[in-house]
Amino acid sequence: MKEKNRINIWLLVIASSLALCLGTISCTSTKSSNETTSTDASTKPPAQSQTQNPPDFDKQRQDAEQQARPGVEKERKQAEEEAGKSLDEDAIAVIAKTQVAIDAIASNKTDKALQAIEQATGKINVLLARNPASAFIPVSVHVEVIDAAPHDSKIIKALAQQVSTTVAAKDYPAARVVLDALTSEIRVRTYSLPLAAYPDALKEAVRLLDQKKNDDASNVLLTALNTLLAVDRVTPLPLVLAREALNAAQAKSQNDKATAQTLVQTAKSEIERAKELGYAAQAPEYAALSADISSLEKQLKGKSDASAVFAKLEDKLSGFLKRQSQQERR
């Protein structure tokens, strides 16, 4: 029975979302000051004259997103810039010095490792003095656009049922695969330094190095790096697309009402899609937006000016988007 469920899951996932995944996912990482400059593959001499550099698929996806859906790219870039403002230079330096210490231990350069840990400890002390009430300090941000979810509500519901079935069977790896196929969002993931635990890890690493237990010291530092807190903030992509469709509809509403009506229907479908995908599905805003769109559709069929309804919808949708994007998911 479990094998049959797995087959059903894969058939649904492949049928509904693989094509979308290949064409619509674009990723980018915010570059912070702790990133060391690395030699790009294109600057390295090829082993053979026939060797070609591999294509940069992430860049290709991002370029495609900019051309096909400029509103989405604008939203992603804005989210990236806002998240980047929260990064702390001293916290970034702590991470960099920890990595230097790990590399030094691997090279049997204990003195260099101790020096790096001492420098990291100094930065930690500055952070503790400057942020006595903060438990976590942001050190890295990753922003990506993921649009893997199907547009057909029937397929979305079928996938949701598969998630329930696999979770009930405690087949969590299979459930995660299906959940990935129910994703349509701009995801901002922030990694933060835990001020409470990190200083103890540095002290323990020094103690172990003094005892010539280099492997144990390295493991302590690696564990500290791997326990950075990850926090996600998510903007539902269907709501962004709905807003863009409504803006386009307003621009067409005076001279091309047929196109405006089609764009409003697109916005209505995207709002319903966001709800079906579980982006605050119980929020009362969905009912309010649906009612306003129905009112707008009636006005577009007549001769009255719909500007006031468009403005009302814009305010409600923008506010809903902002509240969604500010919620933390840990």
Rosetta blueprint (number, residue, H / E / L):
1 M L
2 K H
3 E H
4 K H
5 N H
6 R H
7 I H
8 N H
9 I H
10 W H
11 L H
12 L H
13 V H
14 I H
15 A H
16 S H
17 S H
18 L H
19 A H
20 L H
21 C H
22 L H
23 G H
24 T H
25 I L
26 S E
27 C E
28 T E
29 S E
30 T L
31 K L
32 S L
33 S L
34 N L
35 E L
36 T L
37 T L
38 S L
39 T L
40 D L
41 A H
42 S H
43 T H
44 K L
45 P L
46 P L
47 A L
48 Q L
49 S L
50 Q L
51 T L
52 Q L
53 N L
54 P L
55 P L
56 D L
57 F H
58 D H
59 K H
60 Q H
61 R H
62 Q H
63 D H
64 A H
65 E H
66 Q H
67 Q H
68 A H
69 R L
70 P H
71 G H
72 V H
73 E H
74 K H
75 E H
76 R H
77 K H
78 Q H
79 A H
80 E H
81 E H
82 E H
83 A H
84 G H
85 K L
86 S L
87 L L
88 D L
89 E H
90 D H
91 A H
92 I H
93 A H
94 V H
95 I H
96 A H
97 K H
98 T H
99 Q H
100 V H
101 A H
102 I H
103 D H
104 A H
105 I H
106 A H
107 S L
108 N L
109 K L
110 T H
111 D H
112 K H
113 A H
114 L H
115 Q H
116 A H
117 I H
118 E H
119 Q H
120 A H
121 T H
122 G H
123 K H
124 I H
125 N H
126 V H
127 L H
128 L H
129 A H
130 R H
131 N L
132 P L
133 A L
134 S L
135 A L
136 F E
137 I E
138 P E
139 V E
140 S E
141 V E
142 H E
143 V E
144 E E
145 V E
146 I E
147 D E
148 A L
149 A L
150 P L
151 H L
152 D L
153 S H
154 K H
155 I H
156 I H
157 K H
158 A H
159 L H
160 A H
161 Q H
162 Q H
163 V H
164 S H
165 T H
166 T H
167 V H
168 A H
169 A L
170 K L
171 D L
172 Y H
173 P H
174 A H
175 A H
176 R H
177 V H
178 V H
179 L H
180 D H
181 A L
182 L L
183 T L
184 S E
185 E E
186 I E
187 R E
188 V E
189 R E
190 T E
191 Y E
192 S E
193 L E
194 P E
195 L L
196 A L
197 A L
198 Y H
199 P H
200 D H
201 A H
202 L H
203 K H
204 E H
205 A H
206 V H
207 R H
208 L H
209 L H
210 D H
211 Q L
212 K L
213 K L
214 N H
215 D H
216 D H
217 A H
218 S H
219 N H
220 V H
221 L H
222 L H
223 T H
224 A H
225 L H
226 N H
227 T L
228 L L
229 L E
230 A E
231 V E
232 D E
233 R E
234 V E
235 T E
236 P E
237 L H
238 P H
239 L H
240 V H
241 L H
242 A H
243 R H
244 E H
245 A H
246 L H
247 N H
248 A H
249 A H
250 Q H
251 A H
252 K H
253 S L
254 Q L
255 N L
256 D L
257 K H
258 A H
259 T H
260 A H
261 Q H
262 T H
263 L H
264 V H
265 Q H
266 T H
267 A H
268 K H
269 S H
270 E H
271 I H
272 E H
273 R H
274 A H
275 K H
276 E H
277 L L
278 G L
279 Y L
280 A L
281 A L
282 Q L
283 A L
284 P L
285 E H
286 Y H
287 A H
288 A H
289 L H
290 S H
291 A H
292 D H
293 I H
294 S H
295 S H
296 L H
297 E H
298 K H
299 Q H
300 L H
301 K H
302 G L
303 K L
304 S L
305 D L
306 A L
307 S H
308 A H
309 V H
310 F H
311 A H
312 K H
313 L H
314 E H
315 D H
316 K H
317 L H
318 S H
319 G H
320 F H
321 L H
322 K H
323 R H
324 Q H
325 S H
326 Q H
327 Q L
328 E E
329 R E
330 R L
